[in-house]
Amino acid sequence: MVVVGLFALLVLGVLAGVFVVYRQTSPLLDLLGLVALLAVTCSGFMAFSYRRGKNEEEASHLAELMEVERQLDKTARRYRSLLEGAGVAIFVFNADSGILVEVNRRGVDLLGHSREEMAALRGKDLIPEDEQERFASFVMRVARRGRGRLDRITFRRKSGERFFGEVDARLIDLGDERLVHVTVRDITFKYRAEREIRQRNRELSTLIRIISHANRERELKTVLDVTLREMVDVFGASGGGIHLRREEGRLKPAATLNVPDGVAALLAGEEKEGGLLGRVASFRAPLAYEDLAASDVPGCTPAAVQGAKGFAGVPLSARNRVIGVMYLLSDEARRFTDEEMRLCLSVADQIGIVIEHARLFDELKWKSDELLRSFRLLEKSSHELALSQHHLRANLLVVEQANQELERLDRMKSSFLGMISHEFRTPLTSIMSGTEFLISSRTFDQDADSRRILDMIHQGGERLSEIVDNILKLTRLEATGAAVTTTAIHLSQIVDHVIASLAPMLEERGLKVVHSNLERLPYCSGDRECLEEIFTELLENSVKFTPDGGTIFISARVVDRRALAAKREILGRFNAGFYAQMGDHGYLEVEVRDNGIGVSPNEQVKIFDKFYEIGEIRHHSSGKHKFQGKGTGLGLAIVKGMVEAHGGMVWMESPGIDPDARFGSAFYVLIPLEGGPRQEPLPFAGGGEWSAVGEGVAEED
């Protein structure tokens, strides 16, 4: 239209020029000039109107373009907001170059790279080398089909850490550019949870199969065979076995499958906790080897294992104790994964309970059978039982009468001993006084034989008088207990007096009594006469069983309940209730120890019984201080009665009849300490100066 308008103006201009030149010659030209003027005016008006309309149209189009630009900007902001606010990582790549074009905040946080660093990365740069081939195949599938999905692929963060991602990609064709829109979700936790669920389902299905088979079979051997077969099938092993712990603690094979006897014996070992299975049982933890022959297990050579390579063993537990070991073997080198070992251990825990129940069932079945047999026997013997009850009542009556007779005889014995002792007094007094008179008479001074006979009679009378005194003492102790008058007395006084009275006897045998620092001990509470007799009997006993030239040691210390705690078992053998009744009282522990022949353990308690002597009666040899001489067997019984009458106790310790032993016999006497106000504070067993008086000298000698 513009070109036409310009052409019309040009024509009108030419006509106007013609009109100006030729207006005087022709009136027709005036008319034509007027028409041309009107035409030019109309054309100008039309051009002006068109230009105005065009400007208005351009202004309206510009406004539309501005509105579209605002909408595009709003859309871009909305897209950016959606991109940044998305809950998944979004990546936009150029489909041709593979360069990253756009990434949201979630993608930056997920991979750890900054936006600037990611701008220089390609898609394959985010994937580890071992996943590159799979990623390339995925890219080709997206390019071919326009979209693709990967349920799980490994990504690599900037720190090198790996995680599992779920990828959904879409190809977008923009005409001049093709883009790939990729969304990535971190499914590491989801994958691990699903894997754990699969593991648990696998364990559960295995357990269900094993337990269902085990429940159908009640016998332990069948349960073990079924369990082992299921485990070998589940793990794809070539064989295996179950070893159970017996009463003696050793592991014995209870079930095996495709395992040679030699290999089973090698794994179990010779000793109680030996071998590879013993190691599993002692550590109570699973153990696996990829190749037994290449391991450090003793004895597992290629020839010994007979082709077995892979090994996995787990303990079987029930009631917090290991009852056995289950193991699997593989003909090929195999590394059992942690998941497989956890599954095997989980199955083993449940199987341990099943085995324990099977054991209990076998035991219950055996007891039921025994009970049934007993019931049948009871039915057969019911009439015999009635007869036995009649006989039992008769026997009980006889036993009761016998007990009464025994009590009567015991009283008669005690009365007889007391009576015979008193009756012996009168003739003994006559014999002793008569022999003393004759010995002092001058009539026998010249007759050596008569004098020797009188001396023998006098010595025999003294010995018999001593025996009678001992019998009377023992009778009084059994009847009413010894009547002791306790006073504060010092041990050193008693020991010195007793050693002085036994000096001739010790000198004759060449024996030595060693003691030291007894004067540092505190006072004890006792009857002086009884204590002298107690230690006289103990020293005479040591003299009898100590070879000539030997040494007897006397030592003492202050003790209480805490100090005697280590000897509680020994004290219980000689006096069961003493340790429990000690309370917080202090005692003086006196030890009389010799280097004699010793006493065997089975006779140490019996020697305190009355009339008990070590050895047979036909070997009896009387003698008051003769080596290995034996008396009436009353001395230690009297010592026991007198010590217990003081509120103490006596016991002995000996390594037995051993010529190489450090000492022979040691007799210990506990005497209560004096609790008067003049007594000094006692450092009981606490390292004080009274804790072990006399022991150092004894040890040194």
Secondary structure, DSSP 4 states (H G I P E B T S, - for coil): -HHHHHHHHHHHHHHHHHHHHHTTT-SHHHHHHHHHHHHHHHHHHHHHHHHHHHHHHHHHHHHHHHHHHHHHHHHHHHHHHHHHH-SSEEEEEETTT-BEEEE-HHHHHHH---HHHHHT-BGGGGS-GGGHHHHHHHHHHHHHHSEEEEEEEEEE-TTS-EEEEEEEEEEEE-SS-EEEEEEEEE-HHHHHHHHHHHHHHHHHHHHHHHHHHHHH--SHHHHHHHHHHHHHHHHT-SEEEEEEE-TTS-EEEEEEES--HHHHHHHH-SSTT-HHHHHHHHHTS-EEES-GGGSS-TT--HHHHTT--EEEEEEEEETTEEEEEEEEEESS-----HHHHHHHHHHHHHHHHHHHHHHHHHHHHHHHHHHHHHHHHHHHTHHHHHHHHHHHHHHHHHHHHHHHHHHHHHHHHHHHHHHHHHHHHHHHHHHHHHHHHHHHSGGGSS-HHHHHHHHHHHHHHHHHHHHHHHHHHHHHHHHT------EEE-HHHHHHHHHHHTHHHHHHHT-EEE---GGGSPPEEE-HHHHHHHHHHHHHHHHHTS-TT-EEEEEEEEE-TTTTGGGHHHHHHH-TTHHHH-TT--EEEEEEEE-S----GGGTTGGGSTT--SS-GGG--B-SSSTT-B--S-HHHHHHHHHHHTT-EEEEE---S-TTSS-S-EEEEEEEBP-STTSPPP-TTTT-TTTTBTHHHHHH-
